[in-house]
Amino acid sequence: MGAMSSEPTSEVGRLPLPDPVLASRIVAVLPDVPASDLFAPLEVMVQEKVTVFSLPAPDVERFRTITTVFGARATFGAHGVLDPSAPDELIAAGMAFCLPVAASAQLLSALRQAGIPAAPDALTPAEVRAAWAGGADAVQVVPADMGGTSYPERLAELAPGVACLPRGGLGSFAMRQWLKTGAVAVCMDDTLVGDACEGGTLPALRERCRSVRGVVTDLQN
């Protein structure tokens, strides 16, 4: 059976994902809310050792604010649709990786030249293979929940050796399946962050963090 790559690729031309992404194996994908609504949830997540985050890309000022406050204790990337001219400001604000959607060749080239690893989006095995063959540093498999619980294993067979970052609707069971089949890390949105950034309870967020961290710890033992 094939396997997705869980190690940074050594192929010439690809950029390795940041060490914190590879070590934690969890990327918390944050919602599009004001920076002030993110402070308390981020503090809880960092306390619970969830320390890699992706912020919606268009709002550079929000990105700058969050990285100024938490940059010493966490690693930040950006996700969403980016204009090819957008990366410069995000890079200056501390962007360590990018999860672009519908990325143009111009954008991917700009990120590459700036030394920022990028995981463009794809879903089907053919799309994933094409993105990888095109030189992607990793491939963002989204929406990862569309293929069901057997999809991680099937994708590992049909797109072997690809450094995958599944994103979208992943609970603890699906997270475990993806990591077991070699995903570099999992990008967790509502199933981890929930409504904590929109008035939800922080103790519940803390428990969700402990649950997903427990999955990673269990797989490492």
Secondary structure, DSSP 8 states (H G I E B T S, - for coil): ------S---STT-----HHHHHH-EEEE--S--GGGTHHHHHHHHHTT--EEEEETT-HHHHHHHHHHHTTT-EEEEEE---TTSHHHHHHTT---EEESS--HHHHHHHHHHT--B--EE-SHHHHHHHHHTT-SSEEE-SGGGG-TTHHHHHHHHSTT--EEEBSS--HHHHHHHHHTT-S-EEE-HHHHTTGGGT--HHHHHHHHHHHHHHHHHHH-
